Amino acid sequence: MMSAGIRTEGGGELYTRLRQQQLISAFGREALRGQGLKELLQEASRIAAEGLGTSLAKVLQHIPAEGALKIVAGVGWRSDVIGVVRFGTDLESPAGFALRTGAPVISNHLGGEGRFRTPRLMVEHGVRRAVNVLIRGEAGAPPFGVLEVDSRDPSEDFSESDVDFLQALANVVGLAIDRDRDRRDRDLLTREAHHRVKNSLQIAQTLLRLQLREVEDPEARLQLEQAARRIMTIGAVHERLFSGPAIGQVSVGTYLRGLVEDLRNSLGVGEGGRPLELELTALGEMAVWDGDRVTTLGLVVTELVTNAFKYGRGGVLIRLDIAALDGTGTLVVEDGGEGPPEGYDQVRGRGLGMRILATLLRGGALVPEWPDGGRFRFVATLPPAVSAPSS
């Protein structure tokens, strides 16, 4: 951070203005990186103070319901100020005047100022001068609030050039706020869309369960049960798409544990029955994938586990070994059965489940194995993601 001597170092006024432009440019790059709004407002406060050679700055957000300006970010203030202290929005407050009129406010002699009263917080911190500018968003939208810089030093006045710097900084903040608002609006719509899809899938699953009550043919009942499980698998992804680490992203470990529990219930695996276990490597626990990729994984697991309980014996083990963050790795589903005859080509098999697996694993592979110890397993090689998922 620059010292309070910014106006006299390295060439005086010209140096000051060049440095201010550098600060705005650097802040613009930070804003483009898409960091959180809270962090961005804090950085704007720091940049504002540095650019005007002081140690005090703050961002005040307009809270219409309270008729107040709340300090939501700042530097140089007591630890109990940010997020707590509020100023009035009347014209006798410098920040309130800027908010009401949209005009910048320079007050270089707060102690003798006839236009405004000095808020108690600023008196307690020894503030002698202040400059305020409005933080605007998109045209027609209410202003977000005010960006203010304060100084304890009465010897050098804030100038119109300082206002220009501060307003340019506030304009970048306004653009970042607009983008954050747009992102939150999109997230809300995305959440609502996934919620509706999840509800529709639940209705479809319920209808299939009701249909099961009317069907006596064992093969038809089996097909309806498998269809219901596939719908359950997809619905579980949509449920977690708007409750995961980020919109559209799902924690693989959390999802698989929930899916295993759902499969235990739908397959009737209870106390004393055939156990269904899950093992994850460290990367499997850490992985966060997009919804499409997790849906594929869930459907593959569902088909293989259903197949193991239908044709296998003993306990069923699911093991996911992710070798890289792009999702490349293997999925093993193992049971105590003998499996199909060696040489069986599951890709050409006529069963719907195997045809589904062949479609889902394009770019990967599904290989039957007969390890020593009287067990059988399917080993699915997962195709890599199109691009590495966020983590």
C-alpha positions, 0 to 999 in steps of 0.5 A: 500500500502507498503511503499518505505522501502519494501527492508529493512522491515521484513527481508530484501531481502527474505521478499521483494521477498516473498511479491512480489510473494504474490502480483503477486498471488493476482493480478492473482486472480483479473485477473481471476475475469474478471474485465474490462481491464482498471481497471486491467491495473490500478491495475497492475500499483499499484501492480508494484509500491508497489512491487518495493517500489516506488510510480511511475509506468505506463502501456504504450500501443503501438499505431502502427498507431501513432508510439508511446507508450501511457500511459493508466494506472499509479500511482503517475503521474499528473491527466492530464497524463493518456490517454494523454502523449505519448513516442516515440518507438525509441531505445533512449527511455527506453520504446521504447528499451524494445518494439523494442528488447523485452528485459528488460531495467534497467536504474539506473542513468537516469541523466548520462545515455548515452544510453537513453534520459530522457523523459520530463515527467520523468524529471518533476516528478524527476525520477532518475531510471527506469525499463521496461519490455515488455507486451506480448500477445499470441505467434505471436501477436504484443506486447501490450506495456510496463510495467514501474516502476520509482523511485525518490530515487537514493540510491538503484538500481533496480536489476535483481530480480526486473526485474523477479518480474515485468516480471512475473506481465507483463506476467499475464497482457498479459494473461488478455489482450488475454482473453479480446481480445478473449471476444471482438472477441466473442462479435463481432461475437455474435452481427453479428449473432444476427444482421443477425437473426434480419434481416432474421426475418424482411424479413420473417415478410415483406413477410407475410405482402405482402402475406396478400395483396393477401389473402381475407379469413378473417380467413387466414388473421387473422392467417397471422397477428398473425404469423407476430406479433410473428415474430415481437416479436422474432425480437425485442428480437434479436434487443435488445440482442446486444444493451442491458446492456451486450451481450445476456442480455436484460432489461425487462422493456425496451423490454416490453415498445418497445413491447407494442408500436409495438403491438399498431401499429400492432393491429391498436390501435390509438388515440380514440381506445382501450388503451393498458397500461403497469405496471411494479413493481420495480423489473420488471424495474430492471430485466435483463434476457437472450434472451431465457427468454425474448423471452418467455415473449414477446411471452406470452405477444403477445398472451395474448394481441392479444387474449384480443383485439380479444375477449375482450372489453375496455382497455387492461392492462399488469402488470408484477410483478416479485417477485425475481431476478430469474424471478419468478412472475406473468404476468397479461393481463386484459381487460373489456370483459367477457372472456370465460365461467367459467370452460373453460380449455384453456390448452385443447383448440384447438386454436393455441395461447393457445397451444403456451401458454401451451408450453411456460409456462411449469413449470408455469401456465395460469389461467383465472380470473373473478374479481369483476367489470366486467373485465376478465384477464389471470394470467400467472405464470412465471417459474423461470429461470434455473439460476439467470440472471446477473444484 
